């Protein structure tokens, strides 16, 4: 289903641009005004749901802003939510995947019993930049034997190779609401 242009313009108007953060030369896209606006946040959730191609069984969200969008999507669809966390945050046995960031490296974790083989998963986060974080999350979903049906973000930063990186990680279906 095509996104509603007026809704997308409303969502974009709630993304604050902060120059030189976290360091000089970087343009930061701040979603906190969007999160503070009930109508804008609701429109974001609705548009993310509209972009899901086909049937999914579970939503997986990346720590931590993926939780903010993934949980309400799961509730709206009447399905479960699986958190993909930073290291040391999950109490049971986990799988881990390390990845490179623009400013260093990090690791993500998922409970080993979080997904069942064959489950159709929607993977969600707030932002796609270079694809390192979402690529690691995708590898975790696939490691569980689940099917990565679709990956989506609210924002995508173009020109950083994120989509290409995701394709190399096995992500076949990706969408974002806004591209900067």
N, C-alpha and C positions, 0 to 999 in steps of 0.2 A: 504494500500500500504506500502511495506517495506521501511524503511528509507535507504537512500543512505549512505553507510558506509564512503565514502570519505567526503561527506558533514558533517557527524557527527564528524569525526575527525577534520575537519576544524573548526567547531563550538567549539569543546572541546579545541582546541589549543588557542582559543580566550578568554577562561575563566581563569582569573588570580586567583591564590591561594595566600591568604594573611594570614599567621599564626598569632595567638595571636591578632585577631581583631574581635569584639570590645573589647575583654578582653582576658587575658592569657588563653591558652588552647583551644580557639575557632579557627577553620580553616574557614575563610571567603572565599566564592566563589564570585568573583567580575566580573560582566557582562559588566563593562564599556568598556573594550577593544573590546568586541563583538559589542556593540552599536556603536562604532566608526569605524567599518570596514564594508563598504557598502556590500561587497560580503558575508561576514559572517552573517550580519544581514539579508540580503535577503535569504540566505540559511536557516537560522533559521525560518523565516516566511514560506518559502516553505515547510519545514519539518513539522512544526506545522499544516499546512493545510493538508498535506498528512496523518496525523494521525487522522483526524476527521472521525469517523465512521458514515456514513449516512448523512442525511440532517439536517441542522440547519437553524433557522430563524433569529437569532440575536447572537451577541457576547457580553458577559459581562466580563469586566476586572476589576481586583482588584487594588485599589489605592496603589501605583502609577505605579509600573513597569508592572503590567498587562495591563495598558493603552498602553505602548510602543510596546507590541506584539499584543494585541487585536485589536487596531485600524487599523493597516495595514491588518490584516486578514479580518476584516469586509469589508474594501474597496476592497480587492482582490476578495471577494465572493459576493460583491454587496448587502450587508445587513447592518443593523444598528449596532451601538455600544452602550452599556449601561455601564456607570461608576458605580462601587461600591466604595464608598468613605469613608474616615475617617469622624468622626462626625463634624458637623458644616459647611460642604463644599457644601451641596446641598440646594438650595433655597426653594423648595416646600416641601410638606408633605412627610415624610420618614418613612420607617420601619428601625429598628435598631436591630443588634445582637451583643452581647458582647462575648468575648472569651479570653482564657488564652494564653499568649505567654511564651516563654522561660524566659523572663525577666520581667514579669508583666502581665497586661491585657490591652485590647483595645476594640474598638467597630467599626463596619462597618455600613454604611447606604446605602439605595437605595431609589430612589423616589418611592412612592406608585403606581404611574402610569407608571413606566418604562417598565414593561413587561405585556403582555396580557396572560390570562389563556390559557394553551395549547401551547404557543410558545415554540419552541425547542431551547434550549440555549446551547452555548459553553461557558464554564467558563474558564478563563485563568489568570494565574499569572506567575511570573518568577520562583518561587521556592516553592517546597513542603518540609517542615521540619517536624514539629510535626502535621501539619494539622489544627491547630487552625484557622488561617486566612482563608484558603480555606473552612474549615468546616462552618464557620460563613457566608461566601459568598454563599455557597450552600444552607444554610437554608434560606437566603434572597430570592434567586431565587425561591425556592420551596414555600415560603410564598406567593409569588405573584401568585401562581397557574401555573407557567410555568413548562415545562418539562426540567429537567437537562439532556440533551442528552450526553454531554461529558465534562470532566474537564481535562485540560492539563497544564503542566508547561514545562519550558525549562530545569530546573534542579530539581533533587530530591536528598535529603540527606537520604541515607538508614540508617536503624537501629534506627530511631527516632519514628517509629509507625505512620507516616503520612498517609499511605494508609489505615491502619486499622481504624484510626480516621475518615477519609473521608467516609469509608463504613458505619460507625455508624451514619453518618450525612445524609445518603441517596444517596451518590455518588456511582453509579453502574458502571460507565465507566471512567477510568482514564489512562492517559499516560504522560510520560515525555520523552524528547529527550535524556537527559544524567542523569546518576545516579552516585553519588559519595559516 
